Amino acid sequence: MRLACIGAQNTGKTTFIKEFIKRYPDYKTPVETYRDIIKKRKLKINREGTIANQWIIFDSIVKQYTEEQPENVIFDRSPLDAFIYTVYIAGNDEGLHDMYEQAVACMKTLDCILWFPAKGNDFPIKKDGLRDTDPEYRIKI
């Protein structure tokens, strides 16, 4: 099965995946993630991000979805997440139709989508140099 965890940062997706893989070792998650791309390319993200940087992140996530993966895979992010962050930065979805269409196409390849909502989520906000620590921003995303 192809699974994806979606939602804003600091909602427990990565922690869930680590525990899920311990319990279900036949599932794998991609080794290199969008976080590695952000670090390697020193991309500004979140509220300081740019549409160009979001396209880089989006493309890296789409690549994961379109490359060959194990039969049982769980993704830490989806192209839909990257699209939502891009809309936040852009202020609207004008000019992002192609990104949206690609995101939808990738989402259709999934067997299950696990949504981690920010509202009502008491998962602790971690300051790790990548994630935005503003709880209001997390809710907006």
A tleap script that builds the chain and sets N, CA, C and O, in Angstrom:
source leaprc.protein.ff14SB
mol = sequence {
  NMET ARG LEU ALA CYS ILE GLY ALA GLN ASN
  THR GLY LYS THR THR PHE ILE LYS GLU PHE
  ILE LYS ARG TYR PRO ASP TYR LYS THR PRO
  VAL GLU THR TYR ARG ASP ILE ILE LYS LYS
  ARG LYS LEU LYS ILE ASN ARG GLU GLY THR
  ILE ALA ASN GLN TRP ILE ILE PHE ASP SER
  ILE VAL LYS GLN TYR THR GLU GLU GLN PRO
  GLU ASN VAL ILE PHE ASP ARG SER PRO LEU
  ASP ALA PHE ILE TYR THR VAL TYR ILE ALA
  GLY ASN ASP GLU GLY LEU HIE ASP MET TYR
  GLU GLN ALA VAL ALA CYS MET LYS THR LEU
  ASP CYS ILE LEU TRP PHE PRO ALA LYS GLY
  ASN ASP PHE PRO ILE LYS LYS ASP GLY LEU
  ARG ASP THR ASP PRO GLU TYR ARG ILE LYS
  CILE
}
set mol.1.N position { 0.833 -1.196 0.000 }
set mol.1.CA position { 0.000 0.000 0.000 }
set mol.1.C position { 0.871 1.250 0.000 }
set mol.1.O position { 1.971 1.268 0.553 }
set mol.2.N position { 0.354 2.281 -0.628 }
set mol.2.CA position { 1.014 3.588 -0.654 }
set mol.2.C position { 0.238 4.521 0.272 }
set mol.2.O position { -0.936 4.818 0.046 }
set mol.3.N position { 0.923 4.974 1.317 }
set mol.3.CA position { 0.307 5.832 2.325 }
set mol.3.C position { 1.023 7.179 2.346 }
set mol.3.O position { 2.213 7.267 2.046 }
set mol.4.N position { 0.287 8.221 2.702 }
set mol.4.CA position { 0.897 9.541 2.865 }
set mol.4.C position { 0.331 10.211 4.103 }
set mol.4.O position { -0.867 10.145 4.381 }
set mol.5.N position { 1.224 10.857 4.839 }
set mol.5.CA position { 0.829 11.673 5.985 }
set mol.5.C position { 0.818 13.122 5.506 }
set mol.5.O position { 1.796 13.604 4.935 }
set mol.6.N position { -0.293 13.807 5.744 }
set mol.6.CA position { -0.392 15.195 5.310 }
set mol.6.C position { -0.783 16.078 6.491 }
set mol.6.O position { -1.381 15.614 7.462 }
set mol.7.N position { -0.435 17.353 6.387 }
set mol.7.CA position { -0.771 18.321 7.424 }
set mol.7.C position { 0.369 19.301 7.622 }
set mol.7.O position { 1.458 19.125 7.075 }
set mol.8.N position { 0.113 20.324 8.399 }
set mol.8.CA position { 1.117 21.354 8.675 }
set mol.8.C position { 2.271 20.766 9.480 }
set mol.8.O position { 2.206 19.636 9.964 }
set mol.9.N position { 3.329 21.566 9.609 }
set mol.9.CA position { 4.480 21.114 10.392 }
set mol.9.C position { 4.119 21.008 11.868 }
set mol.9.O position { 3.166 21.623 12.346 }
set mol.10.N position { 4.909 20.212 12.567 }
set mol.10.CA position { 4.732 20.035 14.016 }
set mol.10.C position { 3.359 19.473 14.374 }
set mol.10.O position { 2.738 19.900 15.348 }
set mol.11.N position { 2.898 18.526 13.589 }
set mol.11.CA position { 1.628 17.872 13.924 }
set mol.11.C position { 1.814 16.385 14.214 }
set mol.11.O position { 0.840 15.682 14.481 }
set mol.12.N position { 3.061 15.898 14.164 }
set mol.12.CA position { 3.345 14.517 14.541 }
set mol.12.C position { 3.523 13.528 13.408 }
set mol.12.O position { 3.582 12.322 13.649 }
set mol.13.N position { 3.610 14.009 12.180 }
set mol.13.CA position { 3.716 13.099 11.031 }
set mol.13.C position { 4.989 12.254 11.074 }
set mol.13.O position { 4.924 11.030 10.962 }
set mol.14.N position { 6.131 12.893 11.235 }
set mol.14.CA position { 7.409 12.176 11.229 }
set mol.14.C position { 7.499 11.221 12.409 }
set mol.14.O position { 7.964 10.091 12.260 }
set mol.15.N position { 7.064 11.663 13.567 }
set mol.15.CA position { 7.062 10.800 14.751 }
set mol.15.C position { 6.168 9.590 14.525 }
set mol.15.O position { 6.536 8.464 14.861 }
set mol.16.N position { 4.994 9.829 13.955 }
set mol.16.CA position { 4.076 8.728 13.651 }
set mol.16.C position { 4.729 7.724 12.706 }
set mol.16.O position { 4.644 6.515 12.923 }
set mol.17.N position { 5.380 8.227 11.656 }
set mol.17.CA position { 5.998 7.338 10.669 }
set mol.17.C position { 7.084 6.485 11.311 }
set mol.17.O position { 7.175 5.289 11.033 }
set mol.18.N position { 7.902 7.079 12.159 }
set mol.18.CA position { 8.957 6.306 12.839 }
set mol.18.C position { 8.353 5.167 13.650 }
set mol.18.O position { 8.844 4.040 13.600 }
set mol.19.N position { 7.298 5.452 14.391 }
set mol.19.CA position { 6.632 4.418 15.193 }
set mol.19.C position { 5.914 3.402 14.300 }
set mol.19.O position { 5.929 2.205 14.589 }
set mol.20.N position { 5.298 3.864 13.237 }
set mol.20.CA position { 4.586 2.993 12.304 }
set mol.20.C position { 5.546 1.970 11.697 }
set mol.20.O position { 5.230 0.783 11.616 }
set mol.21.N position { 6.721 2.439 11.272 }
set mol.21.CA position { 7.703 1.550 10.644 }
set mol.21.C position { 8.255 0.543 11.654 }
set mol.21.O position { 8.559 -0.592 11.288 }
set mol.22.N position { 8.386 0.942 12.902 }
set mol.22.CA position { 8.803 -0.016 13.937 }
set mol.22.C position { 7.777 -1.138 14.063 }
set mol.22.O position { 8.128 -2.312 14.185 }
set mol.23.N position { 6.529 -0.760 14.030 }
set mol.23.CA position { 5.455 -1.743 14.199 }
set mol.23.C position { 5.190 -2.545 12.925 }
set mol.23.O position { 4.825 -3.719 12.985 }
set mol.24.N position { 5.376 -1.900 11.778 }
set mol.24.CA position { 5.138 -2.543 10.480 }
set mol.24.C position { 6.413 -2.439 9.640 }
set mol.24.O position { 6.490 -1.610 8.734 }
set mol.25.N position { 7.409 -3.274 9.934 }
set mol.25.CA position { 8.709 -3.151 9.264 }
set mol.25.C position { 8.693 -3.443 7.764 }
set mol.25.O position { 9.674 -3.170 7.073 }
set mol.26.N position { 7.595 -3.992 7.256 }
set mol.26.CA position { 7.520 -4.200 5.805 }
set mol.26.C position { 7.247 -2.879 5.073 }
set mol.26.O position { 7.312 -2.830 3.844 }
set mol.27.N position { 6.944 -1.817 5.814 }
set mol.27.CA position { 6.773 -0.484 5.222 }
set mol.27.C position { 8.102 0.251 5.245 }
set mol.27.O position { 8.893 0.116 6.179 }
set mol.28.N position { 8.324 1.019 4.215 }
set mol.28.CA position { 9.528 1.844 4.092 }
set mol.28.C position { 9.091 3.283 3.837 }
set mol.28.O position { 7.964 3.550 3.422 }
set mol.29.N position { 10.013 4.190 4.096 }
set mol.29.CA position { 9.796 5.596 3.780 }
set mol.29.C position { 11.013 6.068 2.993 }
set mol.29.O position { 12.121 5.601 3.255 }
set mol.30.N position { 10.845 6.968 2.050 }
set mol.30.CA position { 12.007 7.411 1.267 }
set mol.30.C position { 13.140 7.903 2.168 }
set mol.30.O position { 12.909 8.579 3.170 }
set mol.31.N position { 14.363 7.550 1.790 }
set mol.31.CA position { 15.531 7.920 2.589 }
set mol.31.C position { 15.782 9.420 2.498 }
set mol.31.O position { 15.943 10.091 3.518 }
set mol.32.N position { 15.816 9.946 1.273 }
set mol.32.CA position { 16.014 11.386 1.109 }
set mol.32.C position { 14.647 12.056 1.041 }
set mol.32.O position { 13.753 11.593 0.332 }
set mol.33.N position { 14.493 13.141 1.779 }
set mol.33.CA position { 13.209 13.832 1.814 }
set mol.33.C position { 13.371 15.288 1.375 }
set mol.33.O position { 14.472 15.761 1.093 }
set mol.34.N position { 12.252 15.963 1.329 }
set mol.34.CA position { 12.255 17.393 0.993 }
set mol.34.C position { 13.121 18.176 1.978 }
set mol.34.O position { 13.701 19.197 1.611 }
set mol.35.N position { 13.216 17.708 3.227 }
set mol.35.CA position { 14.055 18.398 4.225 }
set mol.35.C position { 15.521 18.396 3.798 }
set mol.35.O position { 16.232 19.384 3.980 }
set mol.36.N position { 15.967 17.274 3.228 }
set mol.36.CA position { 17.348 17.193 2.746 }
set mol.36.C position { 17.586 18.195 1.621 }
set mol.36.O position { 18.644 18.822 1.558 }
set mol.37.N position { 16.612 18.345 0.740 }
set mol.37.CA position { 16.717 19.311 -0.364 }
set mol.37.C position { 16.800 20.730 0.202 }
set mol.37.O position { 17.609 21.538 -0.255 }
set mol.38.N position { 15.966 21.027 1.193 }
set mol.38.CA position { 15.968 22.354 1.821 }
set mol.38.C position { 17.338 22.648 2.418 }
set mol.38.O position { 17.881 23.737 2.229 }
set mol.39.N position { 17.896 21.677 3.137 }
set mol.39.CA position { 19.210 21.872 3.770 }
set mol.39.C position { 20.318 22.014 2.731 }
set mol.39.O position { 21.138 22.928 2.812 }
set mol.40.N position { 20.339 21.105 1.753 }
set mol.40.CA position { 21.396 21.135 0.725 }
set mol.40.C position { 21.391 22.441 -0.051 }
set mol.40.O position { 22.446 23.014 -0.323 }
set mol.41.N position { 20.208 22.908 -0.403 }
set mol.41.CA position { 20.095 24.103 -1.249 }
set mol.41.C position { 19.927 25.385 -0.440 }
set mol.41.O position { 19.844 26.481 -0.993 }
set mol.42.N position { 19.879 25.220 0.898 }
set mol.42.CA position { 19.731 26.363 1.810 }
set mol.42.C position { 18.536 27.232 1.413 }
set mol.42.O position { 18.640 28.453 1.293 }
set mol.43.N position { 17.414 26.570 1.216 }
set mol.43.CA position { 16.200 27.257 0.780 }
set mol.43.C position { 15.516 27.965 1.938 }
set mol.43.O position { 15.445 27.436 3.048 }
set mol.44.N position { 15.021 29.149 1.676 }
set mol.44.CA position { 14.167 29.830 2.651 }
set mol.44.C position { 12.782 29.220 2.508 }
set mol.44.O position { 12.286 29.025 1.398 }
set mol.45.N position { 12.170 28.924 3.638 }
set mol.45.CA position { 10.875 28.248 3.612 }
set mol.45.C position { 9.905 28.910 4.584 }
set mol.45.O position { 10.222 29.902 5.242 }
set mol.46.N position { 8.725 28.332 4.648 }
set mol.46.CA position { 7.652 28.805 5.519 }
set mol.46.C position { 7.320 30.256 5.201 }
set mol.46.O position { 7.184 30.608 4.029 }
set mol.47.N position { 7.187 31.099 6.205 }
set mol.47.CA position { 6.794 32.487 5.954 }
set mol.47.C position { 7.854 33.273 5.197 }
set mol.47.O position { 7.547 34.296 4.586 }
set mol.48.N position { 9.104 32.805 5.231 }
set mol.48.CA position { 10.194 33.468 4.506 }
set mol.48.C position { 10.411 32.858 3.123 }
set mol.48.O position { 11.287 33.301 2.381 }
set mol.49.N position { 9.630 31.857 2.780 }
set mol.49.CA position { 9.806 31.142 1.520 }
set mol.49.C position { 9.446 31.971 0.303 }
set mol.49.O position { 8.867 33.053 0.399 }
set mol.50.N position { 9.807 31.425 -0.832 }
set mol.50.CA position { 9.473 32.044 -2.114 }
set mol.50.C position { 8.737 31.013 -2.971 }
set mol.50.O position { 8.811 29.810 -2.720 }
set mol.51.N position { 8.043 31.496 -3.961 }
set mol.51.CA position { 7.354 30.575 -4.870 }
set mol.51.C position { 8.379 29.705 -5.593 }
set mol.51.O position { 8.144 28.514 -5.799 }
set mol.52.N position { 9.506 30.285 -5.978 }
set mol.52.CA position { 10.555 29.503 -6.656 }
set mol.52.C position { 11.056 28.377 -5.754 }
set mol.52.O position { 11.232 27.246 -6.209 }
set mol.53.N position { 11.283 28.682 -4.484 }
set mol.53.CA position { 11.730 27.646 -3.550 }
set mol.53.C position { 10.661 26.584 -3.356 }
set mol.53.O position { 10.969 25.397 -3.245 }
set mol.54.N position { 9.415 27.008 -3.315 }
set mol.54.CA position { 8.322 26.045 -3.163 }
set mol.54.C position { 8.247 25.099 -4.357 }
set mol.54.O position { 7.938 23.919 -4.196 }
set mol.55.N position { 8.530 25.611 -5.554 }
set mol.55.CA position { 8.548 24.733 -6.731 }
set mol.55.C position { 9.647 23.677 -6.591 }
set mol.55.O position { 9.449 22.523 -6.972 }
set mol.56.N position { 10.793 24.062 -6.052 }
set mol.56.CA position { 11.887 23.100 -5.847 }
set mol.56.C position { 11.437 22.009 -4.881 }
set mol.56.O position { 11.646 20.822 -5.131 }
set mol.57.N position { 10.822 22.417 -3.785 }
set mol.57.CA position { 10.325 21.453 -2.796 }
set mol.57.C position { 9.243 20.580 -3.418 }
set mol.57.O position { 9.260 19.358 -3.269 }
set mol.58.N position { 8.315 21.205 -4.106 }
set mol.58.CA position { 7.228 20.473 -4.758 }
set mol.58.C position { 7.783 19.430 -5.724 }
set mol.58.O position { 7.369 18.270 -5.699 }
set mol.59.N position { 8.717 19.844 -6.573 }
set mol.59.CA position { 9.303 18.917 -7.545 }
set mol.59.C position { 9.994 17.739 -6.863 }
set mol.59.O position { 9.925 16.612 -7.352 }
set mol.60.N position { 10.661 17.996 -5.732 }
set mol.60.CA position { 11.338 16.896 -5.024 }
set mol.60.C position { 10.323 15.899 -4.466 }
set mol.60.O position { 10.576 14.694 -4.456 }
set mol.61.N position { 9.193 16.393 -4.007 }
set mol.61.CA position { 8.152 15.502 -3.480 }
set mol.61.C position { 7.495 14.731 -4.621 }
set mol.61.O position { 7.267 13.527 -4.502 }
set mol.62.N position { 7.191 15.407 -5.716 }
set mol.62.CA position { 6.604 14.726 -6.881 }
set mol.62.C position { 7.551 13.632 -7.369 }
set mol.62.O position { 7.109 12.542 -7.732 }
set mol.63.N position { 8.838 13.919 -7.378 }
set mol.63.CA position { 9.829 12.926 -7.810 }
set mol.63.C position { 9.727 11.664 -6.955 }
set mol.63.O position { 9.784 10.553 -7.483 }
set mol.64.N position { 9.577 11.828 -5.645 }
set mol.64.CA position { 9.410 10.662 -4.766 }
set mol.64.C position { 8.187 9.846 -5.167 }
set mol.64.O position { 8.225 8.616 -5.180 }
set mol.65.N position { 7.130 10.529 -5.485 }
set mol.65.CA position { 5.874 9.851 -5.811 }
set mol.65.C position { 5.928 9.147 -7.162 }
set mol.65.O position { 5.223 8.162 -7.381 }
set mol.66.N position { 6.758 9.647 -8.060 }
set mol.66.CA position { 6.805 9.072 -9.401 }
set mol.66.C position { 7.952 8.078 -9.585 }
set mol.66.O position { 7.935 7.284 -10.525 }
set mol.67.N position { 8.948 8.117 -8.698 }
set mol.67.CA position { 10.025 7.128 -8.757 }
set mol.67.C position { 9.514 5.797 -8.228 }
set mol.67.O position { 8.520 5.731 -7.504 }
set mol.68.N position { 10.219 4.744 -8.608 }
set mol.68.CA position { 9.847 3.428 -8.097 }
set mol.68.C position { 10.070 3.400 -6.587 }
set mol.68.O position { 11.120 3.811 -6.093 }
set mol.69.N position { 9.086 2.917 -5.877 }
set mol.69.CA position { 9.132 2.806 -4.420 }
set mol.69.C position { 8.795 1.369 -4.035 }
set mol.69.O position { 8.245 0.621 -4.843 }
set mol.70.N position { 9.126 0.981 -2.797 }
set mol.70.CA position { 8.715 -0.347 -2.342 }
set mol.70.C position { 7.191 -0.486 -2.425 }
set mol.70.O position { 6.466 0.507 -2.466 }
set mol.71.N position { 6.730 -1.720 -2.447 }
set mol.71.CA position { 5.282 -1.956 -2.531 }
set mol.71.C position { 4.550 -1.287 -1.373 }
set mol.71.O position { 3.480 -0.707 -1.557 }
set mol.72.N position { 5.133 -1.372 -0.181 }
set mol.72.CA position { 4.552 -0.747 1.009 }
set mol.72.C position { 5.405 0.457 1.387 }
set mol.72.O position { 6.511 0.311 1.906 }
set mol.73.N position { 4.879 1.637 1.121 }
set mol.73.CA position { 5.626 2.868 1.362 }
set mol.73.C position { 4.727 3.862 2.088 }
set mol.73.O position { 3.520 3.928 1.856 }
set mol.74.N position { 5.358 4.636 2.980 }
set mol.74.CA position { 4.638 5.706 3.672 }
set mol.74.C position { 5.446 6.996 3.493 }
set mol.74.O position { 6.634 7.053 3.811 }
set mol.75.N position { 4.780 8.015 2.982 }
set mol.75.CA position { 5.419 9.300 2.698 }
set mol.75.C position { 5.152 10.283 3.838 }
set mol.75.O position { 4.058 10.329 4.401 }
set mol.76.N position { 6.186 11.069 4.161 }
set mol.76.CA position { 6.110 12.058 5.238 }
set mol.76.C position { 5.414 13.345 4.784 }
set mol.76.O position { 5.004 14.151 5.619 }
set mol.77.N position { 5.286 13.533 3.530 }
set mol.77.CA position { 4.656 14.726 2.955 }
set mol.77.C position { 4.004 14.323 1.647 }
set mol.77.O position { 4.254 13.245 1.107 }
set mol.78.N position { 3.167 15.214 1.155 }
set mol.78.CA position { 2.560 14.974 -0.150 }
set mol.78.C position { 2.715 16.231 -0.999 }
set mol.78.O position { 2.973 17.314 -0.474 }
set mol.79.N position { 2.556 16.085 -2.309 }
set mol.79.CA position { 2.573 17.274 -3.158 }
set mol.79.C position { 1.469 18.265 -2.776 }
set mol.79.O position { 1.615 19.471 -2.974 }
set mol.80.N position { 0.374 17.754 -2.232 }
set mol.80.CA position { -0.703 18.645 -1.795 }
set mol.80.C position { -0.212 19.574 -0.686 }
set mol.80.O position { -0.559 20.755 -0.668 }
set mol.81.N position { 0.594 19.044 0.241 }
set mol.81.CA position { 1.179 19.885 1.297 }
set mol.81.C position { 1.995 21.020 0.680 }
set mol.81.O position { 1.830 22.184 1.045 }
set mol.82.N position { 2.876 20.669 -0.259 }
set mol.82.CA position { 3.725 21.686 -0.892 }
set mol.82.C position { 2.875 22.721 -1.626 }
set mol.82.O position { 3.191 23.910 -1.616 }
set mol.83.N position { 1.803 22.267 -2.257 }
set mol.83.CA position { 0.892 23.192 -2.938 }
set mol.83.C position { 0.281 24.172 -1.932 }
set mol.83.O position { 0.234 25.375 -2.191 }
set mol.84.N position { -0.182 23.669 -0.800 }
set mol.84.CA position { -0.810 24.527 0.221 }
set mol.84.C position { 0.181 25.577 0.732 }
set mol.84.O position { -0.172 26.748 0.871 }
set mol.85.N position { 1.417 25.161 1.010 }
set mol.85.CA position { 2.427 26.123 1.454 }
set mol.85.C position { 2.686 27.174 0.368 }
set mol.85.O position { 2.902 28.347 0.674 }
set mol.86.N position { 2.663 26.756 -0.884 }
set mol.86.CA position { 2.884 27.690 -1.990 }
set mol.86.C position { 1.739 28.692 -2.089 }
set mol.86.O position { 1.972 29.883 -2.298 }
set mol.87.N position { 0.518 28.223 -1.941 }
set mol.87.CA position { -0.644 29.122 -1.961 }
set mol.87.C position { -0.532 30.131 -0.824 }
set mol.87.O position { -0.850 31.306 -1.008 }
set mol.88.N position { -0.085 29.688 0.347 }
set mol.88.CA position { 0.088 30.611 1.476 }
set mol.88.C position { 1.067 31.728 1.084 }
set mol.88.O position { 0.789 32.907 1.302 }
set mol.89.N position { 2.199 31.351 0.511 }
set mol.89.CA position { 3.218 32.339 0.129 }
set mol.89.C position { 2.697 33.262 -0.969 }
set mol.89.O position { 2.905 34.474 -0.917 }
set mol.90.N position { 2.020 32.690 -1.958 }
set mol.90.CA position { 1.516 33.475 -3.093 }
set mol.90.C position { 0.332 34.357 -2.705 }
set mol.90.O position { 0.086 35.383 -3.340 }
set mol.91.N position { -0.390 33.966 -1.680 }
set mol.91.CA position { -1.568 34.719 -1.271 }
set mol.91.C position { -2.844 34.223 -1.923 }
set mol.91.O position { -3.943 34.535 -1.464 }
set mol.92.N position { -2.702 33.446 -2.997 }
set mol.92.CA position { -3.842 32.825 -3.683 }
set mol.92.C position { -3.290 31.746 -4.611 }
set mol.92.O position { -2.078 31.554 -4.707 }
set mol.93.N position { -4.191 31.049 -5.290 }
set mol.93.CA position { -3.729 29.962 -6.161 }
set mol.93.C position { -3.608 30.372 -7.630 }
set mol.93.O position { -3.435 29.524 -8.505 }
set mol.94.N position { -3.698 31.664 -7.890 }
set mol.94.CA position { -3.589 32.153 -9.269 }
set mol.94.C position { -2.208 31.807 -9.835 }
set mol.94.O position { -1.185 32.077 -9.205 }
set mol.95.N position { -2.190 31.219 -11.009 }
set mol.95.CA position { -0.933 30.842 -11.643 }
set mol.95.C position { -0.363 29.522 -11.160 }
set mol.95.O position { 0.727 29.127 -11.574 }
set mol.96.N position { -1.085 28.842 -10.294 }
set mol.96.CA position { -0.586 27.584 -9.731 }
set mol.96.C position { -1.402 26.380 -10.194 }
set mol.96.O position { -1.370 25.325 -9.560 }
set mol.97.N position { -2.126 26.535 -11.285 }
set mol.97.CA position { -2.985 25.448 -11.774 }
set mol.97.C position { -2.179 24.190 -12.105 }
set mol.97.O position { -2.604 23.081 -11.779 }
set mol.98.N position { -1.021 24.354 -12.748 }
set mol.98.CA position { -0.189 23.200 -13.108 }
set mol.98.C position { 0.281 22.462 -11.853 }
set mol.98.O position { 0.280 21.232 -11.810 }
set mol.99.N position { 0.679 23.222 -10.840 }
set mol.99.CA position { 1.106 22.605 -9.584 }
set mol.99.C position { -0.055 21.824 -8.968 }
set mol.99.O position { 0.119 20.696 -8.508 }
set mol.100.N position { -1.220 22.426 -8.964 }
set mol.100.CA position { -2.407 21.766 -8.412 }
set mol.100.C position { -2.700 20.466 -9.155 }
set mol.100.O position { -2.939 19.433 -8.528 }
set mol.101.N position { -2.683 20.509 -10.482 }
set mol.101.CA position { -2.978 19.318 -11.292 }
set mol.101.C position { -1.970 18.203 -11.019 }
set mol.101.O position { -2.347 17.036 -10.913 }
set mol.102.N position { -0.692 18.560 -10.905 }
set mol.102.CA position { 0.332 17.555 -10.590 }
set mol.102.C position { 0.105 16.967 -9.199 }
set mol.102.O position { 0.250 15.762 -8.997 }
set mol.103.N position { -0.253 17.823 -8.243 }
set mol.103.CA position { -0.507 17.350 -6.877 }
set mol.103.C position { -1.662 16.364 -6.866 }
set mol.103.O position { -1.569 15.304 -6.247 }
set mol.104.N position { -2.743 16.700 -7.542 }
set mol.104.CA position { -3.915 15.817 -7.599 }
set mol.104.C position { -3.542 14.482 -8.238 }
set mol.104.O position { -3.945 13.427 -7.749 }
set mol.105.N position { -2.776 14.521 -9.324 }
set mol.105.CA position { -2.368 13.280 -9.999 }
set mol.105.C position { -1.567 12.385 -9.058 }
set mol.105.O position { -1.766 11.171 -9.036 }
set mol.106.N position { -0.667 12.977 -8.283 }
set mol.106.CA position { 0.122 12.193 -7.325 }
set mol.106.C position { -0.755 11.633 -6.212 }
set mol.106.O position { -0.579 10.490 -5.790 }
set mol.107.N position { -1.696 12.439 -5.741 }
set mol.107.CA position { -2.566 11.988 -4.651 }
set mol.107.C position { -3.409 10.791 -5.084 }
set mol.107.O position { -3.755 9.942 -4.262 }
set mol.108.N position { -3.737 10.724 -6.361 }
set mol.108.CA position { -4.532 9.608 -6.874 }
set mol.108.C position { -3.764 8.290 -6.864 }
set mol.108.O position { -4.366 7.227 -7.012 }
set mol.109.N position { -2.438 8.344 -6.692 }
set mol.109.CA position { -1.638 7.117 -6.643 }
set mol.109.C position { -1.615 6.500 -5.251 }
set mol.109.O position { -1.058 5.420 -5.058 }
set mol.110.N position { -2.214 7.178 -4.288 }
set mol.110.CA position { -2.187 6.715 -2.899 }
set mol.110.C position { -3.364 5.798 -2.592 }
set mol.110.O position { -4.449 5.933 -3.158 }
set mol.111.N position { -3.120 4.869 -1.688 }
set mol.111.CA position { -4.188 3.996 -1.201 }
set mol.111.C position { -4.855 4.582 0.039 }
set mol.111.O position { -6.025 4.314 0.311 }
set mol.112.N position { -4.097 5.387 0.789 }
set mol.112.CA position { -4.640 5.961 2.024 }
set mol.112.C position { -3.904 7.260 2.340 }
set mol.112.O position { -2.684 7.349 2.194 }
set mol.113.N position { -4.662 8.262 2.772 }
set mol.113.CA position { -4.102 9.547 3.179 }
set mol.113.C position { -4.419 9.731 4.656 }
set mol.113.O position { -5.577 9.673 5.070 }
set mol.114.N position { -3.369 9.954 5.444 }
set mol.114.CA position { -3.529 10.163 6.882 }
set mol.114.C position { -3.338 11.649 7.163 }
set mol.114.O position { -2.242 12.183 6.996 }
set mol.115.N position { -4.407 12.312 7.589 }
set mol.115.CA position { -4.360 13.753 7.821 }
set mol.115.C position { -4.087 14.030 9.293 }
set mol.115.O position { -4.745 13.480 10.176 }
set mol.116.N position { -3.108 14.892 9.540 }
set mol.116.CA position { -2.731 15.311 10.880 }
set mol.116.C position { -3.126 16.780 11.034 }
set mol.116.O position { -2.366 17.667 10.646 }
set mol.117.N position { -4.308 17.044 11.595 }
set mol.117.CA position { -4.773 18.432 11.699 }
set mol.117.C position { -3.969 19.228 12.728 }
set mol.117.O position { -3.497 18.676 13.722 }
set mol.118.N position { -3.822 20.502 12.482 }
set mol.118.CA position { -3.133 21.379 13.425 }
set mol.118.C position { -4.082 21.829 14.530 }
set mol.118.O position { -3.700 21.903 15.698 }
set mol.119.N position { -5.312 22.127 14.152 }
set mol.119.CA position { -6.284 22.612 15.126 }
set mol.119.C position { -6.634 21.485 16.094 }
set mol.119.O position { -7.040 20.399 15.680 }
set mol.120.N position { -6.475 21.754 17.375 }
set mol.120.CA position { -6.762 20.753 18.392 }
set mol.120.C position { -5.627 19.762 18.597 }
set mol.120.O position { -5.755 18.832 19.394 }
set mol.121.N position { -4.528 19.946 17.893 }
set mol.121.CA position { -3.384 19.046 17.990 }
set mol.121.C position { -2.461 19.564 19.085 }
set mol.121.O position { -1.980 20.695 19.017 }
set mol.122.N position { -2.218 18.736 20.088 }
set mol.122.CA position { -1.353 19.175 21.181 }
set mol.122.C position { 0.069 18.636 21.036 }
set mol.122.O position { 0.837 18.633 21.998 }
set mol.123.N position { 0.416 18.180 19.829 }
set mol.123.CA position { 1.777 17.712 19.581 }
set mol.123.C position { 2.719 18.889 19.802 }
set mol.123.O position { 2.472 19.979 19.286 }
set mol.124.N position { 3.805 18.686 20.566 }
set mol.124.CA position { 4.690 19.813 20.884 }
set mol.124.C position { 5.385 20.389 19.651 }
set mol.124.O position { 5.843 19.659 18.771 }
set mol.125.N position { 5.449 21.699 19.615 }
set mol.125.CA position { 6.130 22.392 18.522 }
set mol.125.C position { 7.629 22.337 18.794 }
set mol.125.O position { 8.104 22.782 19.839 }
set mol.126.N position { 8.370 21.774 17.821 }
set mol.126.CA position { 9.815 21.600 17.971 }
set mol.126.C position { 10.560 22.653 17.162 }
set mol.126.O position { 10.237 22.915 16.003 }
set mol.127.N position { 11.553 23.246 17.792 }
set mol.127.CA position { 12.410 24.198 17.088 }
set mol.127.C position { 13.603 23.402 16.563 }
set mol.127.O position { 14.486 23.010 17.327 }
set mol.128.N position { 13.618 23.168 15.254 }
set mol.128.CA position { 14.683 22.354 14.667 }
set mol.128.C position { 15.421 23.071 13.538 }
set mol.128.O position { 16.227 22.464 12.833 }
set mol.129.N position { 15.148 24.346 13.372 }
set mol.129.CA position { 15.813 25.103 12.327 }
set mol.129.C position { 15.099 25.052 10.982 }
set mol.129.O position { 15.410 25.842 10.091 }
set mol.130.N position { 14.158 24.143 10.823 }
set mol.130.CA position { 13.390 24.047 9.579 }
set mol.130.C position { 11.933 24.414 9.792 }
set mol.130.O position { 11.341 25.140 8.993 }
set mol.131.N position { 11.376 23.921 10.848 }
set mol.131.CA position { 9.939 24.124 11.079 }
set mol.131.C position { 9.673 25.488 11.704 }
set mol.131.O position { 10.418 25.946 12.570 }
set mol.132.N position { 8.622 26.111 11.262 }
set mol.132.CA position { 8.171 27.370 11.850 }
set mol.132.C position { 7.552 27.041 13.203 }
set mol.132.O position { 6.796 26.077 13.321 }
set mol.133.N position { 7.865 27.827 14.212 }
set mol.133.CA position { 7.386 27.530 15.565 }
set mol.133.C position { 6.175 28.358 15.986 }
set mol.133.O position { 5.737 28.270 17.134 }
set mol.134.N position { 5.635 29.151 15.083 }
set mol.134.CA position { 4.467 29.969 15.403 }
set mol.134.C position { 3.200 29.116 15.304 }
set mol.134.O position { 2.864 28.637 14.222 }
set mol.135.N position { 2.492 28.922 16.432 }
set mol.135.CA position { 1.291 28.081 16.389 }
set mol.135.C position { 0.192 28.643 15.486 }
set mol.135.O position { -0.579 27.876 14.910 }
set mol.136.N position { 0.109 29.959 15.356 }
set mol.136.CA position { -0.901 30.562 14.475 }
set mol.136.C position { -0.603 30.248 13.006 }
set mol.136.O position { -1.518 29.987 12.224 }
set mol.137.N position { 0.668 30.275 12.641 }
set mol.137.CA position { 1.059 29.927 11.270 }
set mol.137.C position { 0.696 28.470 10.985 }
set mol.137.O position { 0.195 28.142 9.909 }
set mol.138.N position { 0.952 27.613 11.951 }
set mol.138.CA position { 0.628 26.189 11.797 }
set mol.138.C position { -0.865 26.014 11.529 }
set mol.138.O position { -1.251 25.209 10.681 }
set mol.139.N position { -1.696 26.750 12.236 }
set mol.139.CA position { -3.151 26.665 12.039 }
set mol.139.C position { -3.534 27.180 10.648 }
set mol.139.O position { -4.377 26.586 9.976 }
set mol.140.N position { -2.911 28.294 10.215 }
set mol.140.CA position { -3.239 28.860 8.899 }
set mol.140.C position { -2.934 27.879 7.776 }
set mol.140.O position { -3.689 27.781 6.808 }
set mol.141.N position { -1.834 27.159 7.904 }
set mol.141.CA position { -1.459 26.174 6.878 }
set mol.141.C position { -2.450 25.034 6.917 }
set mol.141.O position { -2.333 24.087 6.140 }
savepdb mol mol.pdb
quit
